[in-house]
């Protein structure tokens, strides 16, 4: 099963990074106010980038790394084709 690390822009121009194995469903949940606590009240959200990983563990490591990046660096991470190991 493929896991996806994704980057959203909230309506207040903040970013949210998460992981899922059902991206369309997860974005729908964020926009319904049923996603992560952070995105509730900050919708609608827009998908800015995504990157696929072979398992949840590697996706979780990548998510943690993205969350430590500065805002401008987060976009660059999703534009770069290299995966984090």
Secondary structure, 3 states (H helix, E strand, C coil): CCEEEEEEECCCCCEEEEEECCHHHHHHHHHCCCCCHHHCCCCCCEEEEEEEECCHHHHHHHHHHHHCCCHHHHHHHHHCCCCCC
